[in-house]
Amino acid sequence: MALPVSDETATAQVRELPLPGVALGEVIAALESRYDPALAEDWDAVGLVCGDPEEPVRSVMFAVDPTTEVVDEAIAAGVDLLVTHHPLLLTPVHGVPASDPKGRLVHRMVRAGVAHFVAHTNADRAADHGVNDALAAALGLVDTRPLESVPAPDTDTLVVFVPVGVTDELVDALSDAGAGVIGDYTRCVWQTTGTGTFIPGEDAHPTIGREGHVERVPEVRLEMVVPRDRRAAVLRALRDLHPYEDPGYTFFENSVTPSRAGLGRVGELPLPVTLREFAERAATALPTTPGGVRVAGDPERLVRTVAVCGGSGSSLLGEATSAGADVFLTSDLKHHTVSEAMEAPGPALCDVAHFASEHPWLSCAADLLRRDLGARVEVTVSARRTDPWTWQAGGAGADPTRLHPAD
């Protein structure tokens, strides 16, 4: 028998259930796994600015700058966490009174239940998903590498011999302790099988064998890369699980190798273009700002190799030149720097707004966090353009009476 359906029931709409969310501490761990605080400059201020790591987070917003407009947007949208590239409190402070402009923003976020997290120079240097990789990808570069590399963390190779039959269990334990990580791969191990021989002494308590007798045991030789700062933890896991009274093992120090982390990027365009065409591509790919793209160099110069640095990158001009770049795109270039560069062999220069050069990272970081947290939180990008310049008058080739707004 069918139950009658009232008009009210028929017209009711199904309400979308909120996402389950995760603890703020778990979100921070996900962010720091991609943007390691150890990559940040000593003078930088990265990490959690305000917020309770135990509180649930259901929505996150990414922005370049923690301005009043951005905080207004975050509060109006009801987000639980605001992640910005630029720090709110970069210089040391002794307090955050509400009478201070930055202190006022801290108070507003705390009252509204909005946590604030910063990923700055650690996001600049981060490999594959950082500010500079996002900028290079937005401009269509391929085969990119850092202009200024950060050495990979010091590692050792652990070699240990274990009897056949307990190999997988031991590898799992060593992996859980931090061994066997190579790039984006985990539980990496090399295994070879052979025969181990030994004679237990009179004071030994062997798991296998008898005192005074030669024993021959099928064994597996395991080799795993171990971050040097995880050596003690890996050794504890080895001793806890290895069946032998005195396991045979050794550590070999690995040579220092470059990593994909570092400042700036240099890469290739799939097809060469003129400098004029590259500048137009940059103007299209990056957010529109009053300053646009300023260019120094022959418009018809052929561009194949491109160097970029999100934010203020004039200090990397020498690295861009050494890398054979045809053009170097960055922000905040000064008059004398550009003038002197044009007098010497080297790349053409493209100067874009600081905000514009770092904006491509927002969608990249947002998509990555969404995937890392299994879509358990809503992740958005701020719609506010926080370039501090608001309009331009005049300019070469422009009507000097016309203003050029940011939008």
Stockholm file with secondary structure:
# STOCKHOLM 1.0

chainA/1-407         MALPVSDETATAQVRELPLPGVALGEVIAALESRYDPALAEDWDAVGLVCGDPEEPVRSVMFAVDPTTEVVDEAIAAGVDLLVTHHPLLLTPVHGVPASDPKGRLVHRMVRAGVAHFVAHTNADRAADHGVNDALAAALGLVDTRPLESVPAPDTDTLVVFVPVGVTDELVDALSDAGAGVIGDYTRCVWQTTGTGTFIPGEDAHPTIGREGHVERVPEVRLEMVVPRDRRAAVLRALRDLHPYEDPGYTFFENSVTPSRAGLGRVGELPLPVTLREFAERAATALPTTPGGVRVAGDPERLVRTVAVCGGSGSSLLGEATSAGADVFLTSDLKHHTVSEAMEAPGPALCDVAHFASEHPWLSCAADLLRRDLGARVEVTVSARRTDPWTWQAGGAGADPTRLHPAD
#=GR chainA/1-407 SS CCCCCCHHHHHCCCCCCCCCCEEHHHHHHHHHHHSCGGGSCTTCCCEEEECCTTSEECEEEEESCCCHHHHHHHHHHTCSEEEESSCSSCSCCSCCCTTSHHHHHHHHHHHHTCEEEECCHHHHHCTTTSHHHHHHHHTTCEEEECSEEEECCCEEEEEEEEETTSHHHHHHHHHHTTCSCBTTBCSCCEEEEEEEEECCCTTCCCSSSCTTSCEEEEEEEEEEEEEGGGHHHHHHHHHHHCSSSSCCEEEEECCCCEEEEEECEEEEEEEEEEHHHHHHHHHHHSCCCTTCCEEESCTTCEEEEEEEEEEECGGGHHHHHHTTCSEEEEECCCHHHHHHHTTSSSCEEEEECHHHHHTHHHHHHHHHHHHHTTTCSEEEECCCCCCSCCCCBCCTTSCTTCBCCCC
#=GC SS_cons         CCCCCCHHHHHCCCCCCCCCCEEHHHHHHHHHHHSCGGGSCTTCCCEEEECCTTSEECEEEEESCCCHHHHHHHHHHTCSEEEESSCSSCSCCSCCCTTSHHHHHHHHHHHHTCEEEECCHHHHHCTTTSHHHHHHHHTTCEEEECSEEEECCCEEEEEEEEETTSHHHHHHHHHHTTCSCBTTBCSCCEEEEEEEEECCCTTCCCSSSCTTSCEEEEEEEEEEEEEGGGHHHHHHHHHHHCSSSSCCEEEEECCCCEEEEEECEEEEEEEEEEHHHHHHHHHHHSCCCTTCCEEESCTTCEEEEEEEEEEECGGGHHHHHHTTCSEEEEECCCHHHHHHHTTSSSCEEEEECHHHHHTHHHHHHHHHHHHHTTTCSEEEECCCCCCSCCCCBCCTTSCTTCBCCCC
//
